[in-house]
Amino acid sequence: MGRYNNTKDREDEKAPEPKKAPQLIAYHVAERGKDKSFWTRIGAAWDHDDGKGLTLQLDLVPVDGGRIVLRVPSEAAEQDAGK
């Protein structure tokens, strides 16, 4: 049996509000050589209303290794995202 056995369970879970800014930005970091790494924005995370967790929304999932880093959005990144 799956986690969702009826529609009431699905109604209780709420997706993040689209207008609410994310608390964290998700990046994939690929190491290329000794002193090079490439950071690619791959998603974002929002706090739950009860403060007991985060919802992570990934726009893509890295398949070649590397690591996922969550960072607080910078003002410059927020301005770029709004354009």
C-alpha positions as CSV (number, residue, x, y, z in Angstrom):
1,M,0.0,0.0,0.0
2,G,1.2,3.5,-0.8
3,R,1.4,6.3,1.6
4,Y,-1.7,8.0,0.3
5,N,-4.6,5.7,0.9
6,N,-7.3,8.3,0.4
7,T,-7.8,11.8,-0.9
8,K,-7.9,13.3,2.7
9,D,-4.2,12.4,3.1
10,R,-3.4,14.3,0.0
11,E,-5.4,17.3,1.0
12,D,-3.5,17.6,4.3
13,E,-0.2,18.0,2.5
14,K,0.3,21.5,1.1
15,A,2.7,22.5,-1.6
16,P,4.7,25.7,-1.1
17,E,2.9,28.9,-2.0
18,P,4.2,30.1,-5.4
19,K,4.5,33.7,-4.2
20,K,6.6,32.8,-1.2
21,A,10.3,33.2,-1.7
22,P,12.4,30.1,-1.1
23,Q,14.5,29.9,2.1
24,L,17.3,28.1,0.4
25,I,18.6,27.6,-3.1
26,A,19.8,24.2,-4.2
27,Y,22.9,23.9,-6.4
28,H,24.7,21.0,-7.9
29,V,28.5,21.3,-7.5
30,A,30.6,19.3,-9.9
31,E,34.3,19.1,-9.2
32,R,36.5,19.4,-12.3
33,G,40.1,19.3,-11.5
34,K,42.0,20.3,-8.4
35,D,40.9,23.9,-8.2
36,K,37.7,24.1,-10.3
37,S,34.1,23.5,-9.4
38,F,31.0,24.3,-11.4
39,W,27.8,25.4,-9.6
40,T,24.5,25.0,-11.3
41,R,21.2,26.1,-9.7
42,I,18.9,23.0,-9.7
43,G,16.1,24.0,-7.3
44,A,14.9,25.6,-4.1
45,A,13.6,24.8,-0.6
46,W,10.8,26.3,1.5
47,D,10.2,26.1,5.2
48,H,7.1,24.3,6.5
49,D,4.6,26.4,8.3
50,D,5.2,24.4,11.5
51,G,9.0,25.0,11.3
52,K,9.7,21.3,11.5
53,G,11.0,20.7,8.0
54,L,11.6,21.9,4.4
55,T,10.1,21.1,1.1
56,L,12.8,20.6,-1.5
57,Q,11.8,21.1,-5.2
58,L,14.4,20.0,-7.7
59,D,14.1,21.1,-11.3
60,L,16.7,18.5,-12.3
61,V,18.6,15.7,-10.6
62,P,22.3,15.3,-11.1
63,V,23.3,11.9,-12.5
64,D,27.1,12.3,-12.7
65,G,28.0,12.5,-9.0
66,G,29.0,15.7,-7.4
67,R,27.1,17.1,-4.4
68,I,24.0,19.2,-3.7
69,V,24.5,22.3,-1.7
70,L,21.7,24.4,-0.1
71,R,22.5,28.1,0.3
72,V,20.6,31.2,1.5
73,P,19.6,33.2,-1.6
74,S,21.8,36.3,-2.2
75,E,20.2,39.6,-3.1
76,A,22.0,39.5,-6.5
77,A,20.6,36.0,-7.3
78,E,17.1,37.1,-6.3
79,Q,17.3,40.1,-8.6
80,D,18.5,38.0,-11.5
81,A,15.7,35.5,-10.9
82,G,13.1,38.3,-11.1
83,K,14.2,39.4,-14.6
